[in-house]
């Protein structure tokens, strides 16, 4: 899929309701759902964080980045953040060096509760029109991983390890 096709599909996604609890459960460790149920009444009191799934064209006209610790660039809401999208943009800039002005936020996805840290994480989809210059923040980011969209969406790439 070329980047222009990808952008066209994103415009359709903007208007869809995307409840993703089933997808979250598929990606969580098996015990995580038990922890969520245990903390159920306190989830609304959890701290807030936001992350960005950032897509962009590369030399081959493909797209995709997802970074950090096989997570997405992001972090907790700070006082200067007016919105959760601002948090995702700021953290993406801080962690992987993508200029805020170069990112377009498409949509907020379904929040994810993370029991060990007691955070509600709000993921966003965004893109850059050009391949950004990525520069990792050494204190928080071990490596930047670029993932082809087709690999990212392929359930055959899901692995479970105990």
HUSUL-V82372 format. One record per backbone hydrogen bond with DSSP energy under -0.5 kcal/mol. CO is the residue of the C=O (numbers start at 1). NH is the residue of the N-H. If there is no record, write none. Layout:
BEGIN
co->CO nh->NH
co->CO nh->NH
END
This chain:
BEGIN
co->2 nh->6
co->3 nh->7
co->4 nh->8
co->5 nh->9
co->6 nh->10
co->7 nh->11
co->8 nh->12
co->9 nh->12
co->9 nh->13
co->10 nh->14
co->12 nh->15
co->13 nh->16
co->16 nh->18
co->18 nh->110
co->20 nh->24
co->21 nh->25
co->22 nh->26
co->23 nh->27
co->24 nh->27
co->24 nh->28
co->29 nh->32
co->29 nh->33
co->31 nh->35
co->32 nh->36
co->33 nh->37
co->34 nh->38
co->35 nh->39
co->37 nh->40
co->39 nh->42
co->39 nh->43
co->40 nh->43
co->42 nh->45
co->43 nh->46
co->47 nh->120
co->48 nh->77
co->49 nh->122
co->50 nh->75
co->51 nh->124
co->52 nh->54
co->52 nh->73
co->53 nh->55
co->53 nh->126
co->54 nh->65
co->55 nh->128
co->56 nh->64
co->58 nh->61
co->61 nh->3
co->62 nh->58
co->63 nh->149
co->65 nh->54
co->67 nh->71
co->68 nh->70
co->73 nh->52
co->75 nh->50
co->78 nh->81
co->80 nh->82
co->83 nh->87
co->84 nh->88
co->85 nh->89
co->86 nh->90
co->87 nh->91
co->88 nh->92
co->89 nh->93
co->90 nh->94
co->91 nh->95
co->92 nh->96
co->92 nh->98
co->93 nh->97
co->95 nh->137
co->96 nh->135
co->99 nh->102
co->100 nh->103
co->104 nh->127
co->107 nh->125
co->112 nh->121
co->113 nh->115
co->114 nh->117
co->114 nh->118
co->114 nh->119
co->118 nh->47
co->119 nh->114
co->119 nh->121
co->120 nh->49
co->121 nh->112
co->121 nh->123
co->122 nh->51
co->123 nh->109
co->124 nh->53
co->125 nh->106
co->125 nh->107
co->126 nh->55
co->127 nh->104
co->128 nh->57
co->132 nh->134
co->136 nh->138
co->137 nh->140
co->137 nh->141
co->140 nh->142
co->143 nh->68
co->143 nh->145
co->144 nh->146
co->145 nh->66
co->145 nh->147
co->148 nh->152
co->149 nh->153
co->150 nh->154
co->151 nh->154
co->153 nh->155
co->154 nh->157
co->155 nh->158
END
